[in-house]
Amino acid sequence: MKSILLSLSLLASATVGVLAAEELGIDVTVPVECDRKTRKGDKINVHYRGTLQSNGQQFDASYDRGSPFSFKLGGGQVIKGWDEGLVDMCIGEKRTLTVPPSYGYGQRSIGPIPAGSTLIFETELIGIDGVPKPESIVYKKAAEKAEDGASTVEEKVAEATDKAGEKIAQATEKAEEKVEEASANVAEKVASVVSGAAEAVKTVVADTDDVQEHNEL
């Protein structure tokens, strides 16, 4: 039982570690106030700079080309990290996305990007097709930014905790099934041994009775 509990504890730690490693990171570096934020289905225009987390090497940048990149948000035209990381964004807002392999290119090697790479994207929303650009950008105050950041962290911690709880519950259920199966096997073997011992006793008793009858004769 102790070994099972230890295994569950190690599994829980590993699960939390994996979840943390695979989490999409969204850091709002320049927060902006607006009435109309990006939503899935919008065609948006974004400036970006992409680097490898492992060594900081830049692999692409729209800033260098002088032209923002346009795509339909949530349409699967870009990596999952962009489709999810650029939602609820205001024009003029800047975000840094930390994109793990599961939200990027996975285990595929794409040009200068090695397989299994975690990517860092500095992004800036330039515009949303069909949405007028504001006459002036209203930047959020530092206190509001900190409050928003705290809420985001709390939400991510809660989400990661829920996911870890589900994984642990599944592992516990499987462990209990294994324990029940092992207990059933042990009980079956014990019953078999007891049955064999009983048969042996019967044989010995029978042999003893035969000897007594022979002596009496």
N, C-alpha and C positions, 0 to 999 in steps of 0.2 A: 504493500500500500504506500509506503514511504517513497519507493522508487517511482510509483505512478504519479504521486503528487509532485515530486521533483521534476519529472518529465513534463507535466502540465505547466509548471512554473517556467521552465526553460522555453517551452513552446510559446507561452504568453509573451515572454521577453522578446523572442525572435519575431513574433508576429507584429508587435508594436514597432520594433526596429525596421521591419520591412515596410510597414505602412508609412512610417516617418520618411524613409528613404524614397518612397514612391509618390509622395505628396507633391502636388503642383503648388509651387510657391508664387504668390502674387503680392508684390510690394509696390504700393502706390507711392511713388517718389515725388510727384507733383500733383496733389489733389486739386480738383476743380469743382465748383458748384455749377449745376445746370438743371434745367427742367427735363431735357430729353437726353437720356443715356442710350448707349448701344444696346441692342437686343438681337437675338437670333433672327436671321432673315434679312438684317440690314446689310447693304453693301457699304463697307467702310474703307477709308484710306488711312494707311498707317505707315509712319516712318519707324525704322527699327535698326538695331545693330545686334548681331548674333555672335556670341563667343562660346568657346568650350569651357566648361567649369573646371576641367582638369588642369588646364594650363593657361587659360585666359586668351588663347589664340582666337582672333576674329576670323570667321568663315564667310560672313556676308553682311552687307549693310546697305540699306536703301539711301541712307544719308550720303554715302559716297557717290551714288548715282544721281543724286539731286532730285529724285522723283519718288513719292510714296508708293507703297504697294497696295493695290485694291483687291478686295475679295468679298465674298458673301459670308458673313459671320454665321457659324453653325451649320454650314452647308457641306462640310467635309472637304472643302477645297484646300485646306491647310491642316497642319498637325493639330491633334486634339488639344494640346496646351494652348494654342492660340484661340481655337473655337470656344474654349471654356474660360480662358484667362483674360479675354478682352471684352467680356460681357459687362454691362452696367458701367460703361466708361463714358466720360464727358469729353467733348471736343477740347483739345488743349491739354488734357490729362496725360501724365506720363506714368508708366508702370515698368517694373523690372520683373520678368517672369523667369522662374527657375523651373525648367522643364525636364523631368526625369525621363528615362527611355520609354516608359509606358505611355507617356503623353507626347513623345516625340517620334523618333524613327526606330525605336525598339532595338533589335539586334542587327539591323541593316546598316551597312556602311553607305553613306550618301556623300559622294564627292570628298571634300576635306573633313567630313564628319565621321569619325570612327564608329563602329558598331557599339551599341550600349552606352552612348555618351549622354551625359546630362548637359543641357544647353542653357545658356543665360541670354535672354533677349531684353534689351532696353527698347521699350516701345513708346510711341507718341501718337495719339489719335489726332489726325489732321482734319478729317471730315467724315460726315455720314451722308451718303447720297439721298437727296430729297429733303434734307434737314438744313435750314439756313444756318450759316455760321454766325455765332454771336458777335455783336459789334465789339465787345471786349470780353476777355476771359476773366472770370471771377475766381480767384484762388482761395481755397479754404485756409482758415487760420491753423496754426500749429496745434492748438488745443483740440480742434475738431478732428484734425488728422490723427492725433494720438488716440482719441476716443474711437474713431473708426478702426484704427489698427488693433486696438484692444479687443473690440467686438469680433473682428476677423479672426484673431488668434483664439478667442474663446470658442468660436464656431468650429474652427479646425480641430481644436483639442477635443471638443465634444464629438465631432464626427469620427476622429481617429479612435476615440475611446469606444464608441458604439461598434465600429468595425472590429476592433480588437476583442470586444466582448462577444461578438458573434462567432469569431474564430475560436475563442477559448471554449465557448459553449459547445461548438461542434466537436472540438477535440475531446472535451470531457465526455460527451455522449459516446464517441467512438471508444474511448478508454474504458468506460463503463461496460460497453458491449463486449470488449475483449476480456474484461475481468469476469463477467458473467459466463462467457464461453469457456474461459479457463477453469472457473469453478465447476461448471457442468462436467468438463472433462475429468477433473480430479475426482468428483463424486462418482462418476462412472467407473473410473479405475479402482477406487476404494471399494465400490460395490462388487466389482469383479474379483478383487483380492479376497474380500470377505466370503464371497460365494465359493471361491476356490478353497479357502481354508475350511469352510464348513464341509465341503465334499471330502477333503482330506481327513477330517475328524471322523466322518461317517465311515470311511474306509478303514481307519485304524480301529474303530469300535467294532466293525464287522469282523475284522481279522482277529481281534481279541476274543470275540464270542466264539469263533471257530476253534480257537486254541483251547478255550475252556471246555467246549463240547468234546473235543478230542481227548482231553485229559480225563474227563468223566468216563469216557468209554474205556 
